Amino acid sequence: MKTKSIRIPEEILSAIEIVKNEEKIEESSAMRKLIRIGFETYLGNLYKQGKITLREAARLLSIDQIEAMDLFLEAGIKGNLLASDVLLSLKKFGVSANR
């Protein structure tokens, strides 16, 4: 793990303090938790917009694809595939949708 030095605005310091007190954790752990939540949210939005795949999001989060999908679903982010996309993929693999 690397150490970075950053300037933190007062409102973010207040958020860190809230997490620290609520979770009864150290300030550095609260910072890491908030950064992780922000990263998950950022990737979830990229996935929702179709800019990254579920596989890419899972890899960047160091979790498997099922965990990534569960994380996104909990955040209200549904898959970014249309039914027509799935049917087209099935046709490409020679699978009939009428099974």
N, CA, C and O atoms as a GROMACS GRO file, in nm:
protein
  396
    1MET      N    1   0.084  -0.116   0.000
    1MET     CA    2   0.000   0.000   0.000
    1MET      C    3   0.089   0.124   0.000
    1MET      O    4   0.188   0.131   0.073
    2LYS      N    5   0.052   0.221  -0.083
    2LYS     CA    6   0.129   0.344  -0.092
    2LYS      C    7   0.068   0.452  -0.005
    2LYS      O    8  -0.051   0.448   0.028
    3THR      N    9   0.149   0.548   0.033
    3THR     CA   10   0.104   0.664   0.108
    3THR      C   11   0.098   0.783   0.013
    3THR      O   12   0.193   0.807  -0.061
    4LYS      N   13  -0.013   0.856   0.015
    4LYS     CA   14  -0.030   0.976  -0.068
    4LYS      C   15  -0.066   1.092   0.022
    4LYS      O   16  -0.131   1.076   0.125
    5SER      N   17  -0.023   1.209  -0.018
    5SER     CA   18  -0.056   1.331   0.055
    5SER      C   19  -0.153   1.412  -0.030
    5SER      O   20  -0.124   1.442  -0.146
    6ILE      N   21  -0.269   1.447   0.027
    6ILE     CA   22  -0.368   1.524  -0.048
    6ILE      C   23  -0.428   1.632   0.041
    6ILE      O   24  -0.424   1.623   0.164
    7ARG      N   25  -0.484   1.734  -0.023
    7ARG     CA   26  -0.559   1.836   0.049
    7ARG      C   27  -0.705   1.791   0.052
    7ARG      O   28  -0.761   1.753  -0.051
    8ILE      N   29  -0.766   1.795   0.170
    8ILE     CA   30  -0.903   1.748   0.186
    8ILE      C   31  -0.991   1.864   0.229
    8ILE      O   32  -0.965   1.927   0.331
    9PRO      N   33  -1.097   1.891   0.152
    9PRO     CA   34  -1.189   1.999   0.190
    9PRO      C   35  -1.260   1.967   0.322
    9PRO      O   36  -1.275   1.851   0.360
   10GLU      N   37  -1.303   2.072   0.391
   10GLU     CA   38  -1.368   2.058   0.522
   10GLU      C   39  -1.488   1.964   0.519
   10GLU      O   40  -1.506   1.884   0.610
   11GLU      N   41  -1.572   1.973   0.414
   11GLU     CA   42  -1.692   1.888   0.410
   11GLU      C   43  -1.656   1.740   0.399
   11GLU      O   44  -1.728   1.654   0.449
   12ILE      N   45  -1.545   1.710   0.334
   12ILE     CA   46  -1.500   1.571   0.325
   12ILE      C   47  -1.441   1.527   0.459
   12ILE      O   48  -1.460   1.413   0.501
   13LEU      N   49  -1.370   1.618   0.526
   13LEU     CA   50  -1.319   1.587   0.661
   13LEU      C   51  -1.434   1.556   0.756
   13LEU      O   52  -1.423   1.468   0.841
   14SER      N   53  -1.544   1.630   0.741
   14SER     CA   54  -1.661   1.603   0.824
   14SER      C   55  -1.719   1.465   0.794
   14SER      O   56  -1.760   1.393   0.886
   15ALA      N   57  -1.722   1.428   0.666
   15ALA     CA   58  -1.772   1.296   0.628
   15ALA      C   59  -1.683   1.186   0.686
   15ALA      O   60  -1.733   1.084   0.734
   16ILE      N   61  -1.553   1.207   0.680
   16ILE     CA   62  -1.458   1.110   0.736
   16ILE      C   63  -1.482   1.093   0.885
   16ILE      O   64  -1.480   0.982   0.938
   17GLU      N   65  -1.504   1.205   0.953
   17GLU     CA   66  -1.528   1.202   1.098
   17GLU      C   67  -1.657   1.125   1.130
   17GLU      O   68  -1.661   1.049   1.226
   18ILE      N   69  -1.760   1.145   1.050
   18ILE     CA   70  -1.886   1.073   1.070
   18ILE      C   71  -1.865   0.923   1.056
   18ILE      O   72  -1.909   0.845   1.140
   19VAL      N   73  -1.797   0.882   0.948
   19VAL     CA   74  -1.771   0.739   0.927
   19VAL      C   75  -1.686   0.683   1.039
   19VAL      O   76  -1.713   0.575   1.090
   20LYS      N   77  -1.584   0.756   1.076
   20LYS     CA   78  -1.494   0.714   1.185
   20LYS      C   79  -1.573   0.687   1.313
   20LYS      O   80  -1.555   0.584   1.377
   21ASN      N   81  -1.660   0.779   1.349
   21ASN     CA   82  -1.737   0.765   1.472
   21ASN      C   83  -1.846   0.658   1.462
   21ASN      O   84  -1.865   0.580   1.556
   22GLU      N   85  -1.916   0.653   1.350
   22GLU     CA   86  -2.023   0.555   1.331
   22GLU      C   87  -1.970   0.412   1.329
   22GLU      O   88  -2.026   0.322   1.392
   23GLU      N   89  -1.860   0.393   1.257
   23GLU     CA   90  -1.804   0.259   1.239
   23GLU      C   91  -1.704   0.222   1.349
   23GLU      O   92  -1.661   0.108   1.361
   24LYS      N   93  -1.668   0.324   1.430
   24LYS     CA   94  -1.568   0.304   1.536
   24LYS      C   95  -1.438   0.248   1.478
   24LYS      O   96  -1.385   0.146   1.523
   25ILE      N   97  -1.389   0.319   1.376
   25ILE     CA   98  -1.266   0.280   1.308
   25ILE      C   99  -1.170   0.399   1.307
   25ILE      O  100  -1.208   0.511   1.339
   26GLU      N  101  -1.046   0.372   1.270
   26GLU     CA  102  -0.946   0.478   1.262
   26GLU      C  103  -0.977   0.571   1.144
   26GLU      O  104  -1.045   0.533   1.049
   27GLU      N  105  -0.925   0.691   1.153
   27GLU     CA  106  -0.948   0.791   1.049
   27GLU      C  107  -0.899   0.740   0.912
   27GLU      O  108  -0.968   0.758   0.811
   28SER      N  109  -0.782   0.676   0.909
   28SER     CA  110  -0.729   0.627   0.781
   28SER      C  111  -0.820   0.518   0.722
   28SER      O  112  -0.837   0.511   0.600
   29SER      N  113  -0.878   0.434   0.807
   29SER     CA  114  -0.971   0.331   0.760
   29SER      C  115  -1.098   0.395   0.705
   29SER      O  116  -1.153   0.350   0.605
   30ALA      N  117  -1.146   0.500   0.772
   30ALA     CA  118  -1.264   0.571   0.724
   30ALA      C  119  -1.238   0.634   0.588
   30ALA      O  120  -1.324   0.631   0.500
   31MET      N  121  -1.119   0.691   0.570
   31MET     CA  122  -1.082   0.750   0.441
   31MET      C  123  -1.082   0.644   0.332
   31MET      O  124  -1.139   0.663   0.224
   32ARG      N  125  -1.017   0.530   0.360
   32ARG     CA  126  -1.012   0.423   0.260
   32ARG      C  127  -1.151   0.372   0.226
   32ARG      O  128  -1.180   0.343   0.110
   33LYS      N  129  -1.238   0.362   0.327
   33LYS     CA  130  -1.374   0.315   0.304
   33LYS      C  131  -1.449   0.411   0.211
   33LYS      O  132  -1.514   0.367   0.117
   34LEU      N  133  -1.440   0.540   0.238
   34LEU     CA  134  -1.508   0.638   0.154
   34LEU      C  135  -1.452   0.640   0.012
   34LEU      O  136  -1.526   0.654  -0.085
   35ILE      N  137  -1.322   0.627  -0.001
   35ILE     CA  138  -1.260   0.622  -0.133
   35ILE      C  139  -1.308   0.500  -0.210
   35ILE      O  140  -1.337   0.508  -0.329
   36ARG      N  141  -1.316   0.387  -0.142
   36ARG     CA  142  -1.362   0.263  -0.205
   36ARG      C  143  -1.508   0.278  -0.252
   36ARG      O  144  -1.542   0.239  -0.364
   37ILE      N  145  -1.592   0.334  -0.165
   37ILE     CA  146  -1.732   0.354  -0.203
   37ILE      C  147  -1.741   0.446  -0.324
   37ILE      O  148  -1.821   0.422  -0.415
   38GLY      N  149  -1.662   0.551  -0.326
   38GLY     CA  150  -1.660   0.642  -0.440
   38GLY      C  151  -1.615   0.572  -0.568
   38GLY      O  152  -1.670   0.596  -0.675
   39PHE      N  153  -1.513   0.486  -0.556
   39PHE     CA  154  -1.463   0.413  -0.673
   39PHE      C  155  -1.568   0.316  -0.725
   39PHE      O  156  -1.589   0.305  -0.846
   40GLU      N  157  -1.635   0.246  -0.633
   40GLU     CA  158  -1.742   0.153  -0.672
   40GLU      C  159  -1.854   0.228  -0.744
   40GLU      O  160  -1.905   0.180  -0.846
   41THR      N  161  -1.890   0.343  -0.692
   41THR     CA  162  -1.995   0.424  -0.753
   41THR      C  163  -1.953   0.473  -0.891
   41THR      O  164  -2.031   0.469  -0.986
   42TYR      N  165  -1.830   0.518  -0.901
   42TYR     CA  166  -1.777   0.567  -1.029
   42TYR      C  167  -1.780   0.456  -1.135
   42TYR      O  168  -1.826   0.478  -1.247
   43LEU      N  169  -1.730   0.338  -1.097
   43LEU     CA  170  -1.730   0.227  -1.192
   43LEU      C  171  -1.872   0.182  -1.225
   43LEU      O  172  -1.901   0.146  -1.339
   44GLY      N  173  -1.961   0.186  -1.126
   44GLY     CA  174  -2.100   0.151  -1.151
   44GLY      C  175  -2.162   0.242  -1.255
   44GLY      O  176  -2.237   0.197  -1.342
   45ASN      N  177  -2.132   0.370  -1.246
   45ASN     CA  178  -2.183   0.466  -1.345
   45ASN      C  179  -2.124   0.442  -1.483
   45ASN      O  180  -2.194   0.452  -1.584
   46LEU      N  181  -1.994   0.411  -1.489
   46LEU     CA  182  -1.933   0.379  -1.619
   46LEU      C  183  -1.998   0.255  -1.680
   46LEU      O  184  -2.022   0.249  -1.801
   47TYR      N  185  -2.024   0.155  -1.596
   47TYR     CA  186  -2.089   0.033  -1.642
   47TYR      C  187  -2.230   0.062  -1.692
   47TYR      O  188  -2.270   0.015  -1.798
   48LYS      N  189  -2.304   0.141  -1.616
   48LYS     CA  190  -2.441   0.178  -1.653
   48LYS      C  191  -2.445   0.249  -1.788
   48LYS      O  192  -2.536   0.228  -1.868
   49GLN      N  193  -2.345   0.333  -1.814
   49GLN     CA  194  -2.336   0.407  -1.940
   49GLN      C  195  -2.282   0.323  -2.054
   49GLN      O  196  -2.276   0.370  -2.168
   50GLY      N  197  -2.242   0.199  -2.025
   50GLY     CA  198  -2.188   0.112  -2.128
   50GLY      C  199  -2.044   0.143  -2.165
   50GLY      O  200  -1.996   0.098  -2.269
   51LYS      N  201  -1.974   0.218  -2.081
   51LYS     CA  202  -1.835   0.255  -2.110
   51LYS      C  203  -1.736   0.147  -2.068
   51LYS      O  204  -1.625   0.141  -2.120
   52ILE      N  205  -1.776   0.063  -1.973
   52ILE     CA  206  -1.694  -0.053  -1.935
   52ILE      C  207  -1.786  -0.173  -1.920
   52ILE      O  208  -1.907  -0.159  -1.899
   53THR      N  209  -1.729  -0.290  -1.931
   53THR     CA  210  -1.806  -0.413  -1.915
   53THR      C  211  -1.809  -0.454  -1.768
   53THR      O  212  -1.733  -0.403  -1.685
   54LEU      N  213  -1.898  -0.546  -1.738
   54LEU     CA  214  -1.904  -0.600  -1.603
   54LEU      C  215  -1.771  -0.666  -1.568
   54LEU      O  216  -1.723  -0.654  -1.456
   55ARG      N  217  -1.713  -0.735  -1.665
   55ARG     CA  218  -1.584  -0.800  -1.643
   55ARG      C  219  -1.476  -0.698  -1.607
   55ARG      O  220  -1.397  -0.720  -1.515
   56GLU      N  221  -1.473  -0.586  -1.679
   56GLU     CA  222  -1.374  -0.481  -1.650
   56GLU      C  223  -1.396  -0.422  -1.511
   56GLU      O  224  -1.301  -0.400  -1.436
   57ALA      N  225  -1.522  -0.395  -1.478
   57ALA     CA  226  -1.553  -0.339  -1.346
   57ALA      C  227  -1.509  -0.436  -1.236
   57ALA      O  228  -1.448  -0.394  -1.138
   58ALA      N  229  -1.540  -0.563  -1.253
   58ALA     CA  230  -1.503  -0.664  -1.153
   58ALA      C  231  -1.351  -0.670  -1.137
   58ALA      O  232  -1.300  -0.678  -1.026
   59ARG      N  233  -1.281  -0.668  -1.249
   59ARG     CA  234  -1.134  -0.673  -1.244
   59ARG      C  235  -1.078  -0.552  -1.170
   59ARG      O  236  -0.989  -0.566  -1.086
   60LEU      N  237  -1.130  -0.434  -1.201
   60LEU     CA  238  -1.081  -0.312  -1.136
   60LEU      C  239  -1.113  -0.310  -0.986
   60LEU      O  240  -1.038  -0.252  -0.907
   61LEU      N  241  -1.223  -0.375  -0.948
   61LEU     CA  242  -1.262  -0.381  -0.807
   61LEU      C  243  -1.200  -0.501  -0.734
   61LEU      O  244  -1.216  -0.516  -0.613
   62SER      N  245  -1.130  -0.585  -0.809
   62SER     CA  246  -1.069  -0.708  -0.754
   62SER      C  247  -1.173  -0.800  -0.690
   62SER      O  248  -1.150  -0.856  -0.583
   63ILE      N  249  -1.287  -0.813  -0.759
   63ILE     CA  250  -1.391  -0.906  -0.716
   63ILE      C  251  -1.437  -0.985  -0.838
   63ILE      O  252  -1.402  -0.950  -0.951
   64ASP      N  253  -1.516  -1.091  -0.817
   64ASP     CA  254  -1.565  -1.165  -0.934
   64ASP      C  255  -1.688  -1.096  -0.992
   64ASP      O  256  -1.744  -1.004  -0.932
   65GLN      N  257  -1.730  -1.141  -1.109
   65GLN     CA  258  -1.838  -1.074  -1.181
   65GLN      C  259  -1.972  -1.082  -1.108
   65GLN      O  260  -2.052  -0.989  -1.114
   66ILE      N  261  -1.997  -1.193  -1.039
   66ILE     CA  262  -2.121  -1.208  -0.962
   66ILE      C  263  -2.125  -1.104  -0.849
   66ILE      O  264  -2.227  -1.040  -0.826
   67GLU      N  265  -2.012  -1.089  -0.780
   67GLU     CA  266  -2.005  -0.989  -0.672
   67GLU      C  267  -2.024  -0.848  -0.727
   67GLU      O  268  -2.090  -0.765  -0.664
   68ALA      N  269  -1.966  -0.821  -0.844
   68ALA     CA  270  -1.981  -0.688  -0.905
   68ALA      C  271  -2.126  -0.664  -0.942
   68ALA      O  272  -2.179  -0.555  -0.918
   69MET      N  273  -2.192  -0.763  -1.000
   69MET     CA  274  -2.332  -0.748  -1.037
   69MET      C  275  -2.417  -0.725  -0.912
   69MET      O  276  -2.506  -0.640  -0.912
   70ASP      N  277  -2.391  -0.802  -0.806
   70ASP     CA  278  -2.464  -0.783  -0.680
   70ASP      C  279  -2.442  -0.643  -0.624
   70ASP      O  280  -2.537  -0.578  -0.578
   71LEU      N  281  -2.319  -0.596  -0.628
   71LEU     CA  282  -2.286  -0.462  -0.579
   71LEU      C  283  -2.364  -0.356  -0.657
   71LEU      O  284  -2.421  -0.264  -0.598
   72PHE      N  285  -2.365  -0.370  -0.789
   72PHE     CA  286  -2.434  -0.273  -0.873
   72PHE      C  287  -2.585  -0.281  -0.853
   72PHE      O  288  -2.652  -0.178  -0.850
   73LEU      N  289  -2.638  -0.401  -0.841
   73LEU     CA  290  -2.782  -0.416  -0.818
   73LEU      C  291  -2.824  -0.352  -0.686
   73LEU      O  292  -2.929  -0.288  -0.678
   74GLU      N  293  -2.741  -0.370  -0.582
   74GLU     CA  294  -2.770  -0.307  -0.452
   74GLU      C  295  -2.772  -0.155  -0.464
   74GLU      O  296  -2.845  -0.086  -0.392
   75ALA      N  297  -2.692  -0.102  -0.557
   75ALA     CA  298  -2.686   0.042  -0.579
   75ALA      C  299  -2.793   0.090  -0.678
   75ALA      O  300  -2.799   0.208  -0.712
   76GLY      N  301  -2.878  -0.004  -0.724
   76GLY     CA  302  -2.984   0.031  -0.818
   76GLY      C  303  -2.938   0.040  -0.962
   76GLY      O  304  -3.008   0.095  -1.046
   77ILE      N  305  -2.821  -0.016  -0.991
   77ILE     CA  306  -2.767  -0.014  -1.127
   77ILE      C  307  -2.795  -0.149  -1.191
   77ILE      O  308  -2.740  -0.251  -1.150
   78LYS      N  309  -2.881  -0.147  -1.291
   78LYS     CA  310  -2.916  -0.271  -1.360
   78LYS      C  311  -2.817  -0.294  -1.474
   78LYS      O  312  -2.740  -0.204  -1.510
   79GLY      N  313  -2.819  -0.413  -1.528
   79GLY     CA  314  -2.732  -0.446  -1.640
   79GLY      C  315  -2.752  -0.350  -1.756
   79GLY      O  316  -2.858  -0.290  -1.770
   80ASN      N  317  -2.652  -0.338  -1.838
   80ASN     CA  318  -2.660  -0.244  -1.949
   80ASN      C  319  -2.686  -0.313  -2.083
   80ASN      O  320  -2.662  -0.255  -2.189
   81LEU      N  321  -2.736  -0.437  -2.078
   81LEU     CA  322  -2.768  -0.509  -2.201
   81LEU      C  323  -2.918  -0.506  -2.226
   81LEU      O  324  -2.998  -0.517  -2.133
   82LEU      N  325  -2.953  -0.491  -2.350
   82LEU     CA  326  -3.093  -0.500  -2.390
   82LEU      C  327  -3.123  -0.644  -2.428
   82LEU      O  328  -3.031  -0.719  -2.461
   83ALA      N  329  -3.248  -0.682  -2.424
   83ALA     CA  330  -3.287  -0.817  -2.463
   83ALA      C  331  -3.242  -0.846  -2.606
   83ALA      O  332  -3.201  -0.958  -2.637
   84SER      N  333  -3.249  -0.746  -2.693
   84SER     CA  334  -3.207  -0.764  -2.833
   84SER      C  335  -3.057  -0.795  -2.841
   84SER      O  336  -3.015  -0.871  -2.928
   85ASP      N  337  -2.977  -0.738  -2.751
   85ASP     CA  338  -2.833  -0.767  -2.748
   85ASP      C  339  -2.809  -0.913  -2.712
   85ASP      O  340  -2.724  -0.980  -2.772
   86VAL      N  341  -2.883  -0.962  -2.614
   86VAL     CA  342  -2.869  -1.100  -2.569
   86VAL      C  343  -2.910  -1.196  -2.681
   86VAL      O  344  -2.841  -1.294  -2.707
   87LEU      N  345  -3.022  -1.168  -2.746
   87LEU     CA  346  -3.069  -1.254  -2.856
   87LEU      C  347  -2.969  -1.256  -2.970
   87LEU      O  348  -2.945  -1.361  -3.030
   88LEU      N  349  -2.911  -1.141  -3.003
   88LEU     CA  350  -2.811  -1.134  -3.108
   88LEU      C  351  -2.690  -1.219  -3.073
   88LEU      O  352  -2.638  -1.291  -3.158
   89SER      N  353  -2.645  -1.211  -2.948
   89SER     CA  354  -2.531  -1.292  -2.903
   89SER      C  355  -2.563  -1.439  -2.912
   89SER      O  356  -2.478  -1.518  -2.955
   90LEU      N  357  -2.683  -1.478  -2.873
   90LEU     CA  358  -2.723  -1.618  -2.881
   90LEU      C  359  -2.722  -1.667  -3.026
   90LEU      O  360  -2.677  -1.778  -3.054
   91LYS      N  361  -2.769  -1.583  -3.117
   91LYS     CA  362  -2.770  -1.618  -3.260
   91LYS      C  363  -2.627  -1.639  -3.310
   91LYS      O  364  -2.601  -1.732  -3.387
   92LYS      N  365  -2.535  -1.554  -3.267
   92LYS     CA  366  -2.396  -1.566  -3.310
   92LYS      C  367  -2.334  -1.697  -3.266
   92LYS      O  368  -2.247  -1.751  -3.334
   93PHE      N  369  -2.379  -1.749  -3.152
   93PHE     CA  370  -2.327  -1.877  -3.101
   93PHE      C  371  -2.410  -1.995  -3.149
   93PHE      O  372  -2.385  -2.109  -3.110
   94GLY      N  373  -2.510  -1.967  -3.234
   94GLY     CA  374  -2.590  -2.074  -3.290
   94GLY      C  375  -2.691  -2.132  -3.193
   94GLY      O  376  -2.735  -2.246  -3.211
   95VAL      N  377  -2.728  -2.058  -3.093
   95VAL     CA  378  -2.825  -2.105  -2.994
   95VAL      C  379  -2.960  -2.045  -3.031
   95VAL      O  380  -2.972  -1.925  -3.058
   96SER      N  381  -3.061  -2.130  -3.032
   96SER     CA  382  -3.196  -2.083  -3.062
   96SER      C  383  -3.261  -2.028  -2.936
   96SER      O  384  -3.253  -2.090  -2.830
   97ALA      N  385  -3.325  -1.915  -2.947
   97ALA     CA  386  -3.394  -1.855  -2.832
   97ALA      C  387  -3.527  -1.922  -2.805
   97ALA      O  388  -3.592  -1.893  -2.704
   98ASN      N  389  -3.570  -2.013  -2.894
   98ASN     CA  390  -3.699  -2.081  -2.879
   98ASN      C  391  -3.690  -2.214  -2.806
   98ASN      O  392  -3.785  -2.292  -2.812
   99ARG      N  393  -3.582  -2.242  -2.739
   99ARG     CA  394  -3.567  -2.370  -2.671
   99ARG      C  395  -3.658  -2.384  -2.555
   99ARG      O  396  -3.657  -2.486  -2.488
   0.00000   0.00000   0.00000
